[in-house]
Amino acid sequence: MKVAVIQSNYIPWRGYFDIIHDADVFVFYDDVQYTVNDWRNRNRVKTANGVVWLTIPVGNQNDRRICDVDIRDRSWTRKHWMTIEQSYQGAPGFARYGDFFRSFYARTWESLSVLNQTMTRAIATDILGIRTPFLDSRDYDLSGKGSQRLLQLLQRLGATDYVSGPSAQAYLDAESYARHGVRVHWKDYSSYPEYPQLHGAFAPNLSIVDLLMNCGDDAPRYIWGFRTPAVTVSAPNDGPVLEAGRDR
């Protein structure tokens, strides 16, 4: 069984959904430390004035888990929606997906983790048609830290293969995982094709919002449809409805 485990992100980019599509099971890993100025609470979209950040104000404290990050400021939802509406109302996908995003930003969100997970599930399942089941690491009694804690989770799930983003090569010992029966696959993000965009020259690595608005139903072709999904084995051995999340 191929498993992917990633912290929840705010309106993630297409690579995040590519990994979800690759996996047999996807686990949100939100009972780990929150990192300031990371993808957990912000992402980028393209406007008539260039690429801008959409950031959810949640404070600068690092000494908390992602699942413990509260959202107390209520003004950001209107600002984010207005930026999306003004930037993409002329895009081919706006008529199809505008109401989805409008309804999302009309809600009151108190938990960053619930917000991120709810949005990601809805985009993956209801818009992109991904059928990968979603799990939450908080449902497992994990101990330890770092890569050993992650390995414990994979073993609890019965994983034979683990799909990871390439940045984890800096700290994850793939050979050790292989000795414990879990093969590590590094996802390759380098080959994504450009797609039609509004507002000038192509800008890469934006939120999935940009791809959906610009390409509509054709969006999956620019995530995985242009190729057969494949990863490199590093250590061989052997109109959508939002789902309510959990706040705890």
DRENPA-3360 file (N, C-alpha, C; in nm, 2 decimals, always signed):
BEGIN
1 = MKVAVIQS = +0.08/-0.12/+0.00/+0.00/+0.00/+0.00/+0.09/+0.12/+0.00 ~ +0.06/+0.22/-0.09/+0.14/+0.34/-0.10/+0.07/+0.45/-0.03 ~ +0.14/+0.51/+0.07/+0.09/+0.61/+0.16/+0.17/+0.74/+0.14 ~ +0.09/+0.85/+0.15/+0.15/+0.99/+0.15/+0.11/+1.06/+0.28 ~ +0.20/+1.13/+0.34/+0.18/+1.19/+0.47/+0.23/+1.34/+0.46 ~ +0.15/+1.43/+0.47/+0.19/+1.57/+0.46/+0.11/+1.66/+0.55 ~ +0.17/+1.77/+0.60/+0.10/+1.87/+0.68/+0.00/+1.94/+0.59 ~ -0.11/+1.98/+0.65/-0.21/+2.05/+0.57/-0.16/+2.19/+0.52;
9 = NYIPWRGY = -0.19/+2.23/+0.40/-0.15/+2.35/+0.35/-0.28/+2.44/+0.31 ~ -0.26/+2.56/+0.30/-0.37/+2.65/+0.26/-0.38/+2.66/+0.11 ~ -0.49/+2.63/+0.05/-0.52/+2.62/-0.09/-0.39/+2.58/-0.17 ~ -0.34/+2.45/-0.15/-0.21/+2.41/-0.20/-0.19/+2.42/-0.35 ~ -0.07/+2.40/-0.39/-0.03/+2.41/-0.54/-0.06/+2.27/-0.60 ~ -0.04/+2.26/-0.73/-0.08/+2.13/-0.79/+0.00/+2.01/-0.75 ~ +0.13/+2.03/-0.71/+0.21/+1.92/-0.67/+0.15/+1.85/-0.55 ~ +0.09/+1.92/-0.46/+0.02/+1.86/-0.34/-0.08/+1.76/-0.39;
17 = FDIIHDAD = -0.17/+1.80/-0.48/-0.27/+1.72/-0.53/-0.22/+1.60/-0.62 ~ -0.11/+1.62/-0.68/-0.04/+1.52/-0.75/+0.00/+1.40/-0.66 ~ +0.05/+1.44/-0.55/+0.09/+1.33/-0.45/-0.03/+1.26/-0.40 ~ -0.14/+1.34/-0.37/-0.26/+1.27/-0.32/-0.31/+1.17/-0.43 ~ -0.30/+1.21/-0.55/-0.35/+1.13/-0.66/-0.26/+1.00/-0.67 ~ -0.13/+1.01/-0.64/-0.04/+0.90/-0.65/-0.07/+0.79/-0.54 ~ -0.12/+0.84/-0.43/-0.12/+0.75/-0.31/-0.25/+0.67/-0.30 ~ -0.24/+0.55/-0.23/-0.35/+0.47/-0.20/-0.43/+0.53/-0.08;
25 = VFVFYDDV = -0.35/+0.59/+0.01/-0.40/+0.66/+0.13/-0.33/+0.79/+0.15 ~ -0.40/+0.89/+0.19/-0.33/+1.02/+0.22/-0.36/+1.06/+0.36 ~ -0.25/+1.09/+0.43/-0.27/+1.13/+0.58/-0.23/+1.27/+0.60 ~ -0.32/+1.35/+0.66/-0.29/+1.49/+0.70/-0.21/+1.47/+0.83 ~ -0.09/+1.54/+0.84/+0.00/+1.53/+0.95/+0.01/+1.66/+1.03 ~ -0.10/+1.69/+1.10/-0.11/+1.82/+1.16/-0.09/+1.82/+1.31 ~ -0.05/+1.71/+1.37/-0.01/+1.71/+1.51/+0.14/+1.72/+1.52 ~ +0.20/+1.80/+1.44/+0.34/+1.84/+1.45/+0.35/+1.99/+1.45;
33 = QYTVNDWR = +0.47/+2.04/+1.47/+0.50/+2.18/+1.50/+0.46/+2.27/+1.38 ~ +0.39/+2.37/+1.42/+0.36/+2.48/+1.32/+0.48/+2.56/+1.29 ~ +0.50/+2.59/+1.16/+0.61/+2.68/+1.12/+0.56/+2.81/+1.06 ~ +0.61/+2.92/+1.11/+0.57/+3.05/+1.07/+0.62/+3.08/+0.93 ~ +0.54/+3.15/+0.85/+0.57/+3.19/+0.71/+0.60/+3.07/+0.62 ~ +0.52/+2.97/+0.64/+0.53/+2.85/+0.56/+0.39/+2.84/+0.48 ~ +0.38/+2.72/+0.41/+0.26/+2.70/+0.33/+0.14/+2.67/+0.41 ~ +0.15/+2.65/+0.54/+0.04/+2.61/+0.63/-0.07/+2.72/+0.62;
41 = NRNRVKTA = -0.03/+2.85/+0.62/-0.13/+2.96/+0.63/-0.13/+3.06/+0.52 ~ -0.06/+3.02/+0.41/-0.05/+3.12/+0.30/-0.02/+3.05/+0.17 ~ -0.06/+3.12/+0.06/-0.02/+3.07/-0.08/-0.03/+3.19/-0.17 ~ +0.00/+3.16/-0.30/+0.02/+3.27/-0.39/-0.08/+3.25/-0.51 ~ -0.14/+3.37/-0.55/-0.22/+3.37/-0.67/-0.17/+3.48/-0.76 ~ -0.22/+3.49/-0.88/-0.17/+3.58/-0.98/-0.28/+3.69/-1.01 ~ -0.25/+3.81/-1.00/-0.34/+3.92/-1.02/-0.29/+4.01/-1.14 ~ -0.37/+4.11/-1.17/-0.33/+4.20/-1.28/-0.21/+4.28/-1.24;
49 = NGVVWLTI = -0.17/+4.28/-1.11/-0.05/+4.35/-1.07/+0.06/+4.26/-1.03 ~ +0.05/+4.13/-1.07/+0.15/+4.03/-1.05/+0.11/+3.93/-0.94 ~ +0.21/+3.85/-0.90/+0.18/+3.74/-0.81/+0.18/+3.80/-0.67 ~ +0.07/+3.77/-0.59/+0.06/+3.82/-0.45/+0.04/+3.70/-0.36 ~ +0.07/+3.72/-0.23/+0.04/+3.63/-0.12/-0.10/+3.65/-0.07 ~ -0.17/+3.54/-0.04/-0.29/+3.54/+0.04/-0.25/+3.47/+0.17 ~ -0.25/+3.55/+0.28/-0.20/+3.50/+0.41/-0.31/+3.51/+0.51 ~ -0.33/+3.40/+0.58/-0.43/+3.39/+0.69/-0.35/+3.44/+0.82;
57 = PVGNQNDR = -0.40/+3.55/+0.89/-0.33/+3.59/+1.01/-0.35/+3.50/+1.13 ~ -0.25/+3.44/+1.17/-0.26/+3.34/+1.28/-0.15/+3.37/+1.39 ~ -0.08/+3.47/+1.38/+0.03/+3.50/+1.48/+0.16/+3.44/+1.44 ~ +0.26/+3.46/+1.52/+0.40/+3.42/+1.50/+0.45/+3.32/+1.59 ~ +0.37/+3.25/+1.67/+0.42/+3.15/+1.77/+0.45/+3.02/+1.70 ~ +0.57/+2.97/+1.72/+0.62/+2.84/+1.67/+0.59/+2.73/+1.77 ~ +0.56/+2.76/+1.89/+0.55/+2.66/+2.00/+0.41/+2.61/+2.01 ~ +0.36/+2.56/+1.90/+0.22/+2.50/+1.89/+0.22/+2.41/+1.77;
65 = RICDVDIR = +0.13/+2.31/+1.78/+0.11/+2.22/+1.67/+0.01/+2.29/+1.57 ~ +0.02/+2.24/+1.44/-0.06/+2.29/+1.34/-0.21/+2.28/+1.38 ~ -0.25/+2.16/+1.44/-0.39/+2.14/+1.47/-0.43/+2.23/+1.59 ~ -0.34/+2.30/+1.66/-0.37/+2.39/+1.77/-0.38/+2.53/+1.73 ~ -0.35/+2.56/+1.60/-0.35/+2.70/+1.56/-0.49/+2.75/+1.53 ~ -0.53/+2.85/+1.61/-0.66/+2.92/+1.60/-0.66/+3.03/+1.50 ~ -0.78/+3.06/+1.44/-0.79/+3.17/+1.36/-0.89/+3.27/+1.43 ~ -0.84/+3.38/+1.48/-0.92/+3.48/+1.55/-0.96/+3.60/+1.47;
73 = DRSWTRKH = -0.88/+3.63/+1.37/-0.91/+3.74/+1.28/-1.01/+3.70/+1.18 ~ -1.12/+3.78/+1.17/-1.23/+3.74/+1.08/-1.23/+3.82/+0.95 ~ -1.13/+3.91/+0.93/-1.13/+4.00/+0.82/-1.07/+3.94/+0.69 ~ -0.99/+3.84/+0.71/-0.91/+3.79/+0.60/-1.00/+3.72/+0.49 ~ -1.11/+3.66/+0.53/-1.19/+3.58/+0.43/-1.24/+3.68/+0.32 ~ -1.29/+3.79/+0.36/-1.34/+3.89/+0.26/-1.23/+3.94/+0.17 ~ -1.11/+3.97/+0.22/-1.00/+4.01/+0.15/-0.95/+3.91/+0.05 ~ -0.94/+3.78/+0.09/-0.90/+3.68/+0.00/-0.99/+3.65/-0.11;
81 = WMTIEQSY = -1.12/+3.65/-0.08/-1.22/+3.63/-0.18/-1.22/+3.74/-0.28 ~ -1.21/+3.87/-0.24/-1.21/+3.98/-0.33/-1.09/+3.98/-0.42 ~ -0.98/+3.93/-0.37/-0.86/+3.92/-0.46/-0.88/+3.81/-0.56 ~ -0.94/+3.70/-0.52/-0.96/+3.59/-0.62/-1.07/+3.63/-0.72 ~ -1.17/+3.69/-0.68/-1.28/+3.74/-0.77/-1.23/+3.84/-0.87 ~ -1.16/+3.94/-0.82/-1.11/+4.04/-0.91/-1.01/+3.99/-1.01 ~ -0.93/+3.89/-0.96/-0.82/+3.84/-1.05/-0.86/+3.74/-1.15 ~ -0.97/+3.67/-1.12/-1.01/+3.55/-1.21/-1.15/+3.56/-1.26;
89 = QGAPGFAR = -1.22/+3.66/-1.24/-1.36/+3.67/-1.29/-1.37/+3.66/-1.45 ~ -1.26/+3.69/-1.51/-1.25/+3.68/-1.66/-1.19/+3.55/-1.71 ~ -1.16/+3.46/-1.62/-1.09/+3.33/-1.65/-1.20/+3.23/-1.69 ~ -1.16/+3.13/-1.77/-1.25/+3.03/-1.82/-1.32/+2.95/-1.71 ~ -1.25/+2.92/-1.60/-1.31/+2.84/-1.50/-1.38/+2.91/-1.39 ~ -1.39/+3.04/-1.40/-1.46/+3.12/-1.29/-1.61/+3.08/-1.28 ~ -1.67/+3.07/-1.39/-1.82/+3.04/-1.39/-1.85/+2.91/-1.32 ~ -1.75/+2.81/-1.34/-1.78/+2.68/-1.28/-1.74/+2.67/-1.14;
97 = YGDFFRSF = -1.63/+2.74/-1.10/-1.57/+2.72/-0.96/-1.59/+2.85/-0.87 ~ -1.64/+2.96/-0.93/-1.65/+3.08/-0.85/-1.74/+3.06/-0.73 ~ -1.85/+2.99/-0.74/-1.94/+2.97/-0.63/-1.88/+2.88/-0.52 ~ -1.80/+2.79/-0.57/-1.73/+2.70/-0.47/-1.65/+2.78/-0.38 ~ -1.56/+2.86/-0.43/-1.47/+2.94/-0.35/-1.55/+3.05/-0.28 ~ -1.65/+3.11/-0.34/-1.73/+3.21/-0.27/-1.79/+3.15/-0.14 ~ -1.85/+3.03/-0.15/-1.91/+2.97/-0.03/-1.81/+2.94/+0.08 ~ -1.69/+2.90/+0.03/-1.58/+2.87/+0.13/-1.54/+2.99/+0.21;
105 = YARTWESL = -1.53/+3.11/+0.14/-1.49/+3.23/+0.21/-1.60/+3.30/+0.28 ~ -1.73/+3.25/+0.26/-1.84/+3.30/+0.33/-1.85/+3.24/+0.47 ~ -1.78/+3.13/+0.50/-1.79/+3.06/+0.62/-1.69/+3.12/+0.73 ~ -1.72/+3.09/+0.85/-1.64/+3.13/+0.96/-1.55/+3.02/+1.00 ~ -1.42/+3.04/+1.00/-1.32/+2.93/+1.03/-1.25/+2.97/+1.16 ~ -1.24/+2.87/+1.25/-1.18/+2.90/+1.38/-1.05/+2.82/+1.40 ~ -1.03/+2.72/+1.31/-0.91/+2.63/+1.32/-0.84/+2.63/+1.18 ~ -0.71/+2.65/+1.18/-0.64/+2.65/+1.06/-0.64/+2.51/+1.00;
113 = SVLNQTMT = -0.62/+2.41/+1.08/-0.62/+2.27/+1.04/-0.75/+2.23/+0.97 ~ -0.86/+2.26/+1.04/-0.99/+2.23/+0.99/-1.01/+2.30/+0.85 ~ -0.98/+2.42/+0.85/-0.99/+2.50/+0.72/-0.91/+2.43/+0.61 ~ -0.79/+2.40/+0.63/-0.70/+2.35/+0.53/-0.75/+2.21/+0.48 ~ -0.78/+2.13/+0.58/-0.82/+1.99/+0.55/-0.95/+1.99/+0.47 ~ -1.05/+2.07/+0.52/-1.18/+2.07/+0.45/-1.16/+2.12/+0.31 ~ -1.09/+2.22/+0.29/-1.07/+2.28/+0.15/-1.00/+2.18/+0.06 ~ -0.89/+2.12/+0.11/-0.82/+2.02/+0.03/-0.90/+1.90/-0.01;
121 = RAIATDIL = -0.97/+1.84/+0.09/-1.06/+1.73/+0.06/-1.16/+1.76/-0.05 ~ -1.22/+1.88/-0.04/-1.33/+1.92/-0.13/-1.27/+1.94/-0.27 ~ -1.16/+2.01/-0.28/-1.09/+2.03/-0.41/-1.05/+1.89/-0.47 ~ -0.99/+1.81/-0.39/-0.94/+1.68/-0.45/-1.06/+1.59/-0.49 ~ -1.16/+1.58/-0.41/-1.26/+1.48/-0.43/-1.37/+1.54/-0.53 ~ -1.42/+1.66/-0.50/-1.54/+1.71/-0.57/-1.50/+1.78/-0.70 ~ -1.38/+1.84/-0.71/-1.34/+1.91/-0.83/-1.25/+1.83/-0.92 ~ -1.14/+1.77/-0.86/-1.04/+1.70/-0.94/-1.08/+1.55/-0.96;
129 = GIRTPFLD = -1.17/+1.50/-0.88/-1.22/+1.36/-0.90/-1.12/+1.26/-0.84 ~ -1.04/+1.30/-0.75/-0.95/+1.20/-0.69/-1.02/+1.11/-0.59 ~ -0.99/+0.99/-0.59/-1.07/+0.89/-0.50/-0.98/+0.84/-0.38 ~ -0.87/+0.90/-0.36/-0.78/+0.85/-0.25/-0.85/+0.88/-0.12 ~ -0.85/+0.79/-0.03/-0.91/+0.81/+0.11/-0.82/+0.90/+0.19 ~ -0.88/+0.99/+0.27/-0.81/+1.08/+0.36/-0.81/+1.03/+0.50 ~ -0.70/+1.04/+0.57/-0.69/+1.00/+0.71/-0.63/+1.12/+0.79 ~ -0.63/+1.11/+0.92/-0.57/+1.22/+1.01/-0.48/+1.15/+1.11;
137 = SRDYDLSG = -0.35/+1.20/+1.12/-0.26/+1.14/+1.21/-0.30/+1.15/+1.35 ~ -0.39/+1.24/+1.39/-0.43/+1.25/+1.53/-0.51/+1.13/+1.57 ~ -0.56/+1.05/+1.48/-0.63/+0.93/+1.51/-0.55/+0.81/+1.55 ~ -0.41/+0.83/+1.55/-0.32/+0.73/+1.59/-0.24/+0.77/+1.71 ~ -0.21/+0.68/+1.79/-0.14/+0.71/+1.92/+0.01/+0.70/+1.89 ~ +0.07/+0.81/+1.84/+0.21/+0.81/+1.80/+0.30/+0.86/+1.91 ~ +0.42/+0.81/+1.91/+0.52/+0.86/+2.00/+0.65/+0.89/+1.93 ~ +0.75/+0.95/+2.00/+0.87/+0.98/+1.94/+0.87/+1.10/+1.86;
145 = KGSQRLLQ = +0.98/+1.13/+1.78/+0.99/+1.25/+1.71/+1.04/+1.23/+1.57 ~ +1.03/+1.33/+1.48/+1.09/+1.32/+1.35/+1.06/+1.20/+1.26 ~ +1.16/+1.15/+1.19/+1.14/+1.05/+1.10/+1.10/+0.92/+1.16 ~ +1.13/+0.89/+1.29/+1.09/+0.77/+1.36/+0.94/+0.77/+1.39 ~ +0.89/+0.89/+1.42/+0.75/+0.90/+1.45/+0.67/+0.88/+1.32 ~ +0.72/+0.93/+1.21/+0.66/+0.91/+1.08/+0.66/+0.76/+1.04 ~ +0.77/+0.70/+1.06/+0.78/+0.56/+1.03/+0.68/+0.48/+1.11 ~ +0.67/+0.51/+1.24/+0.57/+0.45/+1.32/+0.43/+0.46/+1.26;
153 = LLQRLGAT = +0.39/+0.58/+1.21/+0.26/+0.59/+1.15/+0.25/+0.51/+1.03 ~ +0.35/+0.50/+0.95/+0.34/+0.42/+0.82/+0.33/+0.27/+0.86 ~ +0.40/+0.23/+0.96/+0.39/+0.09/+1.00/+0.25/+0.06/+1.06 ~ +0.19/+0.15/+1.13/+0.05/+0.13/+1.18/-0.05/+0.12/+1.07 ~ -0.02/+0.19/+0.96/-0.11/+0.19/+0.84/-0.09/+0.07/+0.75 ~ +0.02/-0.01/+0.78/+0.05/-0.12/+0.69/+0.11/-0.08/+0.56 ~ +0.18/+0.04/+0.56/+0.23/+0.09/+0.43/+0.35/+0.00/+0.38 ~ +0.36/-0.02/+0.25/+0.47/-0.08/+0.19/+0.56/+0.02/+0.12;
161 = DYVSGPSA = +0.49/+0.13/+0.08/+0.56/+0.24/+0.01/+0.52/+0.37/+0.06 ~ +0.61/+0.47/+0.06/+0.59/+0.60/+0.11/+0.63/+0.70/+0.01 ~ +0.53/+0.79/-0.03/+0.56/+0.89/-0.13/+0.59/+1.02/-0.06 ~ +0.70/+1.08/-0.09/+0.74/+1.20/-0.02/+0.78/+1.31/-0.12 ~ +0.77/+1.43/-0.08/+0.82/+1.54/-0.16/+0.98/+1.54/-0.16 ~ +1.04/+1.59/-0.26/+1.19/+1.58/-0.27/+1.27/+1.65/-0.16 ~ +1.21/+1.75/-0.09/+1.28/+1.83/+0.01/+1.32/+1.74/+0.13 ~ +1.24/+1.63/+0.15/+1.26/+1.54/+0.27/+1.39/+1.46/+0.25;
169 = QAYLDAES = +1.45/+1.46/+0.14/+1.58/+1.39/+0.12/+1.69/+1.45/+0.21 ~ +1.67/+1.57/+0.25/+1.77/+1.63/+0.34/+1.78/+1.57/+0.48 ~ +1.67/+1.50/+0.52/+1.67/+1.45/+0.66/+1.61/+1.31/+0.67 ~ +1.55/+1.26/+0.57/+1.49/+1.13/+0.59/+1.58/+1.02/+0.54 ~ +1.60/+0.92/+0.62/+1.69/+0.81/+0.59/+1.61/+0.70/+0.52 ~ +1.61/+0.70/+0.38/+1.53/+0.61/+0.31/+1.58/+0.47/+0.32 ~ +1.71/+0.45/+0.34/+1.76/+0.31/+0.36/+1.71/+0.25/+0.49 ~ +1.70/+0.33/+0.59/+1.65/+0.28/+0.72/+1.50/+0.24/+0.71;
177 = YARHGVRV = +1.43/+0.32/+0.63/+1.29/+0.29/+0.61/+1.27/+0.16/+0.54 ~ +1.36/+0.14/+0.44/+1.36/+0.02/+0.36/+1.39/-0.10/+0.44 ~ +1.48/-0.09/+0.54/+1.51/-0.20/+0.62/+1.39/-0.24/+0.71 ~ +1.30/-0.14/+0.73/+1.18/-0.17/+0.81/+1.06/-0.20/+0.72 ~ +1.08/-0.23/+0.60/+0.98/-0.27/+0.51/+0.90/-0.16/+0.43 ~ +0.95/-0.04/+0.44/+0.88/+0.07/+0.37/+0.97/+0.13/+0.27 ~ +0.94/+0.12/+0.14/+1.02/+0.18/+0.03/+0.98/+0.33/+0.02 ~ +1.08/+0.41/+0.00/+1.06/+0.56/-0.01/+1.07/+0.60/-0.16;
185 = HWKDYSSY = +0.97/+0.67/-0.20/+0.97/+0.73/-0.34/+0.97/+0.88/-0.33 ~ +1.06/+0.94/-0.40/+1.07/+1.08/-0.41/+0.99/+1.14/-0.52 ~ +0.90/+1.22/-0.50/+0.82/+1.28/-0.60/+0.90/+1.38/-0.68 ~ +0.88/+1.37/-0.81/+0.95/+1.47/-0.90/+0.86/+1.57/-0.95 ~ +0.88/+1.70/-0.91/+0.79/+1.81/-0.95/+0.84/+1.88/-1.07 ~ +0.95/+1.84/-1.13/+1.02/+1.92/-1.23/+0.96/+1.93/-1.37 ~ +0.87/+1.84/-1.40/+0.82/+1.83/-1.54/+0.68/+1.89/-1.56 ~ +0.62/+1.96/-1.47/+0.49/+2.01/-1.49/+0.49/+2.11/-1.61;
193 = PEYPQLHG = +0.39/+2.09/-1.70/+0.39/+2.18/-1.81/+0.32/+2.32/-1.78 ~ +0.36/+2.42/-1.85/+0.29/+2.55/-1.84/+0.15/+2.53/-1.88 ~ +0.06/+2.62/-1.83/-0.08/+2.62/-1.88/-0.12/+2.76/-1.91 ~ -0.23/+2.78/-1.98/-0.28/+2.92/-2.01/-0.31/+3.00/-1.88 ~ -0.26/+3.12/-1.87/-0.28/+3.20/-1.75/-0.32/+3.34/-1.80 ~ -0.40/+3.41/-1.71/-0.43/+3.55/-1.73/-0.31/+3.63/-1.68 ~ -0.31/+3.76/-1.72/-0.22/+3.86/-1.66/-0.07/+3.83/-1.70 ~ -0.04/+3.81/-1.82/+0.10/+3.82/-1.87/+0.17/+3.68/-1.87;
201 = AFAPNLSI = +0.30/+3.69/-1.86/+0.39/+3.57/-1.87/+0.35/+3.47/-1.76 ~ +0.38/+3.34/-1.80/+0.35/+3.23/-1.70/+0.43/+3.24/-1.57 ~ +0.36/+3.23/-1.46/+0.42/+3.22/-1.33/+0.40/+3.08/-1.27 ~ +0.50/+3.01/-1.23/+0.49/+2.87/-1.19/+0.46/+2.87/-1.04 ~ +0.42/+2.75/-0.99/+0.41/+2.72/-0.85/+0.31/+2.80/-0.77 ~ +0.20/+2.83/-0.83/+0.09/+2.91/-0.77/-0.01/+2.81/-0.70 ~ -0.10/+2.87/-0.62/-0.21/+2.79/-0.56/-0.29/+2.72/-0.67 ~ -0.35/+2.61/-0.63/-0.44/+2.53/-0.72/-0.55/+2.62/-0.78;
209 = VDLLMNCG = -0.58/+2.73/-0.70/-0.68/+2.82/-0.75/-0.65/+2.88/-0.89 ~ -0.53/+2.91/-0.91/-0.49/+2.96/-1.04/-0.51/+2.86/-1.15 ~ -0.47/+2.74/-1.13/-0.49/+2.64/-1.23/-0.64/+2.61/-1.26 ~ -0.72/+2.60/-1.15/-0.86/+2.57/-1.17/-0.93/+2.68/-1.25 ~ -0.90/+2.80/-1.21/-0.97/+2.92/-1.27/-0.93/+2.93/-1.42 ~ -0.80/+2.91/-1.45/-0.76/+2.93/-1.59/-0.79/+2.81/-1.68 ~ -0.80/+2.69/-1.62/-0.81/+2.57/-1.71/-0.94/+2.50/-1.69 ~ -1.02/+2.53/-1.59/-1.15/+2.46/-1.56/-1.14/+2.31/-1.56;
217 = DDAPRYIW = -1.22/+2.24/-1.63/-1.22/+2.09/-1.63/-1.10/+2.03/-1.68 ~ -1.02/+2.11/-1.75/-0.89/+2.06/-1.81/-0.78/+2.05/-1.71 ~ -0.80/+2.10/-1.58/-0.69/+2.11/-1.49/-0.62/+1.98/-1.46 ~ -0.68/+1.87/-1.45/-0.61/+1.75/-1.42/-0.50/+1.71/-1.52 ~ -0.52/+1.76/-1.65/-0.42/+1.73/-1.75/-0.29/+1.79/-1.72 ~ -0.29/+1.90/-1.65/-0.17/+1.98/-1.61/-0.11/+1.93/-1.48 ~ -0.18/+1.84/-1.41/-0.13/+1.79/-1.28/-0.07/+1.65/-1.30 ~ -0.15/+1.55/-1.35/-0.10/+1.42/-1.38/-0.14/+1.37/-1.52;
225 = GFRTPAVT = -0.24/+1.43/-1.58/-0.29/+1.38/-1.71/-0.19/+1.38/-1.82 ~ -0.08/+1.47/-1.81/+0.01/+1.48/-1.92/+0.11/+1.36/-1.92 ~ +0.11/+1.28/-1.82/+0.20/+1.16/-1.81/+0.13/+1.06/-1.73 ~ +0.19/+0.94/-1.73/+0.15/+0.84/-1.63/+0.22/+0.87/-1.50 ~ +0.15/+0.89/-1.39/+0.21/+0.92/-1.26/+0.33/+0.83/-1.23 ~ +0.44/+0.88/-1.20/+0.56/+0.80/-1.17/+0.65/+0.87/-1.07 ~ +0.71/+0.79/-0.98/+0.81/+0.85/-0.89/+0.93/+0.76/-0.89 ~ +1.04/+0.81/-0.84/+1.17/+0.74/-0.85/+1.19/+0.67/-0.71;
233 = VSAPNDGP = +1.22/+0.54/-0.72/+1.24/+0.47/-0.59/+1.39/+0.50/-0.55 ~ +1.40/+0.55/-0.43/+1.54/+0.59/-0.38/+1.61/+0.47/-0.31 ~ +1.53/+0.38/-0.25/+1.60/+0.28/-0.18/+1.53/+0.14/-0.19 ~ +1.54/+0.08/-0.31/+1.47/-0.04/-0.34/+1.50/-0.15/-0.24 ~ +1.40/-0.21/-0.19/+1.41/-0.32/-0.10/+1.29/-0.41/-0.11 ~ +1.35/-0.51/-0.19/+1.25/-0.60/-0.24/+1.17/-0.52/-0.35 ~ -2.01/+2.18/-0.92/-2.04/+2.26/-0.80/-2.04/+2.18/-0.67 ~ -1.93/+2.16/-0.61/-1.89/+2.09/-0.50/-1.95/+2.14/-0.37;
241 = VLEAGRDR = -1.96/+2.04/-0.27/-2.00/+2.08/-0.14/-1.89/+2.06/-0.04 ~ -1.87/+2.16/+0.04/-1.76/+2.14/+0.14/-1.80/+2.05/+0.25 ~ -1.70/+1.97/+0.29/-1.73/+1.87/+0.40/-1.68/+1.93/+0.53 ~ -1.76/+1.92/+0.63/-1.73/+1.98/+0.76/-1.61/+1.90/+0.82 ~ -1.51/+1.98/+0.87/-1.40/+1.91/+0.93/-1.41/+1.90/+1.08 ~ -1.31/+1.84/+1.15/-1.32/+1.82/+1.29/-1.23/+1.93/+1.36 ~ -1.27/+1.98/+1.47/-1.20/+2.08/+1.54/-1.16/+2.03/+1.68 ~ -1.03/+2.00/+1.70/-0.99/+1.95/+1.83/-0.85/+1.98/+1.86;
% end
